[in-house]
Amino acid sequence: MKIAYAEAQTGIEEKEGGPFGAVIVKEGKVIATGHNMVVKTSDPTAHAEIVAIRKACKKLDEFHLEGCIMYVTGEPCPMCFAAIHWARMHKVVYCNTKDEAAAIGFDDSLIAKIAAGDIKDPIKFEHRPSSNCKELFRKWYEDPNRILY
């Protein structure tokens, strides 16, 4: 957790993003670190967890991080929560809670309420079925060499 803290501190000092740092460990070895870089990269997905996951996957040349533990200074937001699951992380250890993050301006409760169906999504999503798009799914699914993830 000291490494995650140091990453967050770097992000704050360099004004690259919020006070979030992450480290990914496998078999007792640090695989990757990251801190929030939303401001520096103008990328709303550049959260500490995402930055660390991308680095770890690249280093291990894998898109799954089974057996890895992530240490992070804040409870993961819904996006990071999903990415952690897609990566098949073994465990996540965090310090500050979502409520503590919300208290300083990082409130993701709207996303949770939309996902739970408690409130209407302010963003319009429109379903437009397409035979061409269905064909893409069929081609991929029927490919005996496809790589599942």
Disulfide bonds with the S-S distance in Angstrom:
none
